[in-house]
Amino acid sequence: MQWIYERNEDNSARFVLGQIFNPDGKTLLCFGINPSTACPECIDNTIKKIINISKHNGYENWIMLNIYPQRATNPNDMHIERDENLVQTNLWHIRDISQRYPNCDVLLAYGNLITKRKYLKSCLNEILSLLDGEQRRNVKVIKLTRSNNPVHPLYQSKTSVLMDYVYIR
């Protein structure tokens, strides 16, 4: 097993966190809104849930990515305006991961937090366009919120079954 952990120098942004058990195996790329404090030495409850849900759905590997990479334990602390350098660096990491693990599905798992900042939907659209341009990916969700956003995994069952999702931009 190999950890993947990519962050910026001052640890104010995390781009990638994941475990690879089989580099050629089925991989789940999970997209949250923004990272908290999780790292290989200290996984949080959201990451624990992603690990269980991915295993339950037949994935050998999981990789946590985010729509916006700024670390903030409270989403209210995210930048008011998007940091373009941070967005471009995030896109670079996402492209790199999707090329390294072409046998992957995408799990959208951000809940209604997508409405927390105006720039988050445009960041998501850029990510999905990039992934579509690389190779057509299966997009999955656990289920939808009342506002039709993919639920955040934290309060979902570890035996949740992923369902196909068509994201309309």
DRENTOR-792085 format. One record per residue (C-alpha): residue in three letters; residue number from 1; x, z, y. Coordinates in nm, 3 decimals, padded with zeros to 5 digits, m for minus. Last residue first. Layout:
+---------+-----+---------+---------+---------+
: residuo : num :      c1 :      c3 :      c2 :
+---------+-----+---------+---------+---------+
:     ALA : NUM :       X :       Z :       Y :
...
+---------+-----+---------+---------+---------+
// end
This chain:
+---------+-----+---------+---------+---------+
: residuo : num :      c1 :      c3 :      c2 :
+---------+-----+---------+---------+---------+
:     ARG : 169 : m02.371 : m01.579 :  02.228 :
:     ILE : 168 : m02.580 : m01.556 :  01.914 :
:     TYR : 167 : m02.403 : m01.371 :  01.634 :
:     VAL : 166 : m02.539 : m01.462 :  01.294 :
:     TYR : 165 : m02.514 : m01.168 :  01.059 :
:     ASP : 164 : m02.469 : m01.137 :  00.685 :
:     MET : 163 : m02.534 : m00.794 :  00.539 :
:     LEU : 162 : m02.297 : m00.515 :  00.444 :
:     VAL : 161 : m02.414 : m00.260 :  00.189 :
:     SER : 160 : m02.378 :  00.100 :  00.303 :
:     THR : 159 : m02.222 :  00.326 :  00.037 :
:     LYS : 158 : m02.028 :  00.534 :  00.291 :
:     SER : 157 : m02.366 :  00.593 :  00.454 :
:     GLN : 156 : m02.388 :  00.531 :  00.828 :
:     TYR : 155 : m02.326 :  00.785 :  01.103 :
:     LEU : 154 : m01.974 :  00.671 :  01.191 :
:     PRO : 153 : m02.026 :  00.300 :  01.125 :
:     HIS : 152 : m02.136 :  00.192 :  01.476 :
:     VAL : 151 : m02.445 : m00.021 :  01.440 :
:     PRO : 150 : m02.448 : m00.397 :  01.509 :
:     ASN : 149 : m02.654 : m00.454 :  01.825 :
:     ASN : 148 : m03.020 : m00.551 :  01.802 :
:     SER : 147 : m03.139 : m00.306 :  02.074 :
:     ARG : 146 : m03.308 : m00.096 :  01.805 :
:     THR : 145 : m02.967 : m00.080 :  01.639 :
:     LEU : 144 : m02.874 : m00.328 :  01.370 :
:     LYS : 143 : m02.747 : m00.286 :  01.014 :
:     ILE : 142 : m02.411 : m00.266 :  00.836 :
:     VAL : 141 : m02.299 : m00.590 :  00.995 :
:     LYS : 140 : m02.122 : m00.898 :  00.866 :
:     VAL : 139 : m01.970 : m01.218 :  01.004 :
:     ASN : 138 : m01.837 : m01.461 :  00.744 :
:     ARG : 137 : m01.552 : m01.650 :  00.905 :
:     ARG : 136 : m01.507 : m02.019 :  00.986 :
:     GLN : 135 : m01.137 : m02.075 :  01.037 :
:     GLU : 134 : m00.901 : m02.041 :  01.332 :
:     GLY : 133 : m01.139 : m02.177 :  01.595 :
:     ASP : 132 : m01.419 : m01.951 :  01.475 :
:     LEU : 131 : m01.185 : m01.652 :  01.507 :
:     LEU : 130 : m01.087 : m01.748 :  01.862 :
:     SER : 129 : m01.449 : m01.807 :  01.959 :
:     LEU : 128 : m01.542 : m01.468 :  01.810 :
:     ILE : 127 : m01.269 : m01.295 :  02.009 :
:     GLU : 126 : m01.359 : m01.469 :  02.336 :
:     ASN : 125 : m01.726 : m01.384 :  02.286 :
:     LEU : 124 : m01.637 : m01.019 :  02.222 :
:     CYS : 123 : m01.432 : m01.004 :  02.543 :
:     SER : 122 : m01.724 : m01.161 :  02.733 :
:     LYS : 121 : m01.956 : m00.899 :  02.586 :
:     LEU : 120 : m01.717 : m00.617 :  02.685 :
:     TYR : 119 : m01.672 : m00.722 :  03.049 :
:     LYS : 118 : m01.988 : m00.558 :  03.184 :
:     ARG : 117 : m01.888 : m00.215 :  03.055 :
:     LYS : 116 : m02.091 :  00.033 :  02.845 :
:     THR : 115 : m02.324 : m00.240 :  02.716 :
:     ILE : 114 : m02.118 : m00.302 :  02.401 :
:     LEU : 113 : m02.151 :  00.074 :  02.342 :
:     ASN : 112 : m02.488 : m00.007 :  02.186 :
:     GLY : 111 : m02.331 : m00.012 :  01.843 :
:     TYR : 110 : m01.976 : m00.133 :  01.789 :
:     ALA : 109 : m01.952 : m00.233 :  01.425 :
:     LEU : 108 : m01.911 : m00.609 :  01.385 :
:     LEU : 107 : m01.756 : m00.668 :  01.043 :
:     VAL : 106 : m01.554 : m00.988 :  01.007 :
:     ASP : 105 : m01.466 : m01.134 :  00.668 :
:     CYS : 104 : m01.116 : m01.210 :  00.552 :
:     ASN : 103 : m00.923 : m01.443 :  00.326 :
:     PRO : 102 : m00.706 : m01.579 :  00.609 :
:     TYR : 101 : m00.502 : m01.258 :  00.629 :
:     ARG : 100 : m00.183 : m01.343 :  00.821 :
:     GLN :  99 : m00.366 : m01.595 :  01.039 :
:     SER :  98 : m00.646 : m01.351 :  01.124 :
:     ILE :  97 : m00.390 : m01.080 :  01.198 :
:     ASP :  96 : m00.190 : m01.300 :  01.437 :
:     ARG :  95 : m00.501 : m01.425 :  01.617 :
:     ILE :  94 : m00.623 : m01.066 :  01.660 :
:     HIS :  93 : m00.283 : m00.956 :  01.790 :
:     TRP :  92 : m00.271 : m01.241 :  02.047 :
:     LEU :  91 : m00.631 : m01.168 :  02.152 :
:     ASN :  90 : m00.538 : m00.803 :  02.216 :
:     THR :  89 : m00.239 : m00.911 :  02.425 :
:     GLN :  88 : m00.468 : m01.137 :  02.628 :
:     VAL :  87 : m00.720 : m00.857 :  02.685 :
:     LEU :  86 : m00.448 : m00.607 :  02.784 :
:     ASN :  85 : m00.298 : m00.854 :  03.030 :
:     GLU :  84 : m00.644 : m00.920 :  03.176 :
:     ASP :  83 : m00.720 : m00.552 :  03.237 :
:     ARG :  82 : m01.099 : m00.542 :  03.242 :
:     GLU :  81 : m01.272 : m00.372 :  03.531 :
:     ILE :  80 : m01.410 : m00.017 :  03.507 :
:     HIS :  79 : m01.135 :  00.072 :  03.261 :
:     MET :  78 : m01.255 :  00.289 :  02.975 :
:     ASP :  77 : m01.311 :  00.659 :  03.044 :
:     ASN :  76 : m01.687 :  00.638 :  02.983 :
:     PRO :  75 : m01.597 :  00.528 :  02.628 :
:     ASN :  74 : m01.480 :  00.886 :  02.560 :
:     THR :  73 : m01.189 :  00.909 :  02.318 :
:     ALA :  72 : m01.027 :  00.633 :  02.521 :
:     ARG :  71 : m00.750 :  00.410 :  02.391 :
:     GLN :  70 : m00.762 :  00.070 :  02.561 :
:     PRO :  69 : m00.785 : m00.210 :  02.304 :
:     TYR :  68 : m01.109 : m00.381 :  02.412 :
:     ILE :  67 : m01.313 : m00.560 :  02.144 :
:     ASN :  66 : m01.133 : m00.356 :  01.885 :
:     LEU :  65 : m00.951 : m00.409 :  01.558 :
:     MET :  64 : m00.960 : m00.202 :  01.241 :
:     ILE :  63 : m00.811 : m00.368 :  00.934 :
:     TRP :  62 : m00.932 : m00.315 :  00.580 :
:     ASN :  61 : m00.787 : m00.433 :  00.250 :
:     GLU :  60 : m00.919 : m00.455 : m00.106 :
:     TYR :  59 : m01.273 : m00.536 : m00.003 :
:     GLY :  58 : m01.547 : m00.504 : m00.266 :
:     ASN :  57 : m01.836 : m00.373 : m00.057 :
:     HIS :  56 : m01.787 : m00.009 : m00.161 :
:     LYS :  55 : m01.419 : m00.036 : m00.070 :
:     SER :  54 : m01.501 : m00.160 :  00.281 :
:     ILE :  53 : m01.765 :  00.110 :  00.331 :
:     ASN :  52 : m01.528 :  00.386 :  00.221 :
:     ILE :  51 : m01.236 :  00.272 :  00.441 :
:     ILE :  50 : m01.465 :  00.210 :  00.739 :
:     LYS :  49 : m01.607 :  00.564 :  00.701 :
:     LYS :  48 : m01.259 :  00.717 :  00.697 :
:     ILE :  47 : m01.174 :  00.510 :  01.006 :
:     THR :  46 : m01.478 :  00.647 :  01.191 :
:     ASN :  45 : m01.396 :  01.002 :  01.079 :
:     ASP :  44 : m01.044 :  00.990 :  01.221 :
:     ILE :  43 : m00.717 :  00.891 :  01.059 :
:     CYS :  42 : m00.417 :  01.101 :  01.155 :
:     GLU :  41 : m00.082 :  00.994 :  01.014 :
:     PRO :  40 : m00.173 :  00.624 :  01.003 :
:     CYS :  39 : m00.316 :  00.637 :  01.358 :
:     ALA :  38 : m00.654 :  00.735 :  01.502 :
:     THR :  37 : m00.667 :  00.853 :  01.865 :
:     SER :  36 : m00.964 :  00.652 :  01.994 :
:     PRO :  35 : m00.980 :  00.277 :  01.983 :
:     ASN :  34 : m01.226 :  00.061 :  02.177 :
:     ILE :  33 : m01.547 : m00.126 :  02.103 :
:     GLY :  32 : m01.528 : m00.153 :  01.725 :
:     PHE :  31 : m01.440 : m00.464 :  01.529 :
:     CYS :  30 : m01.373 : m00.445 :  01.154 :
:     LEU :  29 : m01.164 : m00.710 :  00.983 :
:     LEU :  28 : m01.239 : m00.680 :  00.611 :
:     THR :  27 : m00.984 : m00.826 :  00.372 :
:     LYS :  26 : m01.019 : m00.979 :  00.024 :
:     GLY :  25 : m00.686 : m00.987 : m00.149 :
:     ASP :  24 : m00.373 : m01.197 : m00.096 :
:     PRO :  23 : m00.185 : m00.920 :  00.087 :
:     ASN :  22 : m00.304 : m00.667 : m00.176 :
:     PHE :  21 : m00.321 : m00.300 : m00.075 :
:     ILE :  20 : m00.311 : m00.360 :  00.298 :
:     GLN :  19 : m00.421 : m00.069 :  00.513 :
:     GLY :  18 : m00.522 : m00.101 :  00.875 :
:     LEU :  17 : m00.476 : m00.022 :  01.241 :
:     VAL :  16 : m00.434 : m00.298 :  01.500 :
:     PHE :  15 : m00.437 : m00.330 :  01.879 :
:     ARG :  14 : m00.404 :  00.024 :  02.002 :
:     ALA :  13 : m00.370 :  00.085 :  02.375 :
:     SER :  12 : m00.246 :  00.382 :  02.583 :
:     ASN :  11 :  00.029 :  00.443 :  02.326 :
:     ASP :  10 :  00.305 :  00.418 :  02.592 :
:     GLU :   9 :  00.477 :  00.129 :  02.414 :
:     ASN :   8 :  00.165 : m00.061 :  02.313 :
:     ARG :   7 :  00.007 : m00.034 :  01.972 :
:     GLU :   6 :  00.032 : m00.200 :  01.634 :
:     TYR :   5 : m00.023 : m00.019 :  01.306 :
:     ILE :   4 : m00.040 : m00.196 :  00.973 :
:     TRP :   3 : m00.003 :  00.040 :  00.680 :
:     GLN :   2 :  00.122 : m00.090 :  00.347 :
:     MET :   1 :  00.000 :  00.000 :  00.000 :
+---------+-----+---------+---------+---------+
// end
